[in-house]
Amino acid sequence: LLAGAEMLGGPDPELAATMGFSGFGKKARTFDLEAMFEQTRRTAVERSRKVLEAREREKEDQSEKELRGPCVDTSASASSATGAGYTLTQRETASSESEDSSDEELTGPSMKSQTSAQGPAEDTDDDDDDDEFIGPPLPPGFKESDDDNDNDDTEEEDNNPVKKIPDSHEITLQHGTKTVSALGLDPSGARLITGGYDYDVKFWDFAGMDSSLQAFRSLQPCECHQIKSLQYSSTGDVILVVSGNSQAKVLDRDGFPVMECIKGDQYIVDMTNTKGHTAMLNSGCWHPKIKEEFLTCSNDGTVRTWDVNNEKKHKSVFKPRSVQGKRVIPTTCTYSRDGKLIAAGCQDGSIQIWDRNMSVHTKFHCRQAHAPGTDTSCLTFSYDGTVLASRGGDDTLKIWDIRQFKKPLNSAERLPSFFPMTDCCFSPDDKILVTGTSVKKGGGSGKLFFFYRETFEKLYEIEVTDASVVRCLWHPKLNQIMVGTGNGLAKVYYDPVKSQRGAKLCVVKTKRKERQAETLTQDYIITPHALPMFREPRQRSTRKQLEKDRLDPMKSHKPEPPVAGPGRGGRVGTHGGTLSSYIVKNIALDKTDDSNPREAILRHAKEAEENPYWVAPAYAKTQPKTVFAEVEPEDDETDKPEWKKRKI
């Protein structure tokens, strides 16, 4: 580079002036990098030494102050003044030493001034505590009282779990008029989906809704089949839809189909050899860890796992068996929290649990979990993974330790359930178990019951509505409870303090005003380059044009109602003015019965005889006497030989 610069300095100055370069003739500046590095190192060492010396002096002054402090009361104010003066002197010294040392400069009042300002009552031997104290001193006893209040509130909540239930406020989402049989919330709690006996699936976006609480999308993914179950995957990007047909569907977040399971061959006896279900589905759920895998159970007596990327065949098949080894129908199924176990509740009252990787023999089973012949409507594992809760069709709610599966830990009875998908779920802290009850029409209110998990004591109940409570869901992130009812409502219970986001987002938004549809009153041909005499005035505002049209008697004329009868005021009747319409109308009015044509002809015989005008005069000369064909008597064919008889 230097050699090039020297070469450029050699040419004639006239050439430089001609080409417009003023830098010709000057030598490039050289830099000694080693000298620069050495100078920087020395500056840093010197600065560090000065900072250390300043800190040592400050510690010495502080120790002297602590020794002198308790003797005289007035020393506090003097020491504060001394500390302030020392800080100012130190700041001036540091700023004069180097303008670039902003990282090492002491900003604000020094530690000494803070300790002296607090007075001798706050003397302490621990310098670290003084270093951690930032900002002005707090009033004595303030921190301790605040901590005591927090601790008291926490202890009170721990002693009274009812205070953890978020039920102070509620909103009602109108799904339809029939039972809401499925509920699903995505993991983040932003969207809720509801499905019902009316075949509809509706999408609710809490962040996008206002206080009118309207769904932003409604569809029928399974045509004329009731929705049995809806669930978001662990990542929240796809939705599993289980309906009354034999094929489960997977939709994306916006309701568009991603895959549909294949239907099995119903003429094959061994259900292991079919590729899919052959009868109505009962339930389904996603794997909690593997986002592509889900589980379904059906009336064909199988529980099958599926992969979203392979819709042509299931992954594995689990076949529940009764005590006699016969096929039994699973009515509900679920994964454990870690995804290693698969549990199914069956119609013979048993609960059977398999290892996910071993589909032949059950790992745990309880034959008499619920009454035989009833539909176990829900199985759910606790968050710690050790306890299984089951909601039976025999009006009971039980919890089990799967390691000791012969006898339930606790049981609650007289909880009516009329639906094959009545739910139960655990609270986010795993201490409360929730379920709903069913009622007959006009038989009272459906309730949501809360039971303490350890003792199964009934803690609380909520009267939801005058219909059955079918689905319930307690979201751990939102801390809100979603409830699906038998009269088409989806209710959300929340607490403004304890709950997060969810229903709190849409309640505060005011209802949007409906905009009047601004449409053009007539089509205009836009010709920007037409002559002025042919150019039409441009539409400035449709609202003004609509107001003008309202004042125009021709455009705002109300259409006349259709004319009844023959017509009046120059208007033709409803039948029209053509001959064909007149004939059609008269034919419709003619009530004569022409079912017997002979009688219809002879009806005019007397009139024709008395007044022969059409037919009779034509034959007056040629055929004065009417000749009728003589009826020949039928020949008796009994005497004829067989070959002469007429064949029918």
Disulfide bonds with the S-S distance in Angstrom:
none
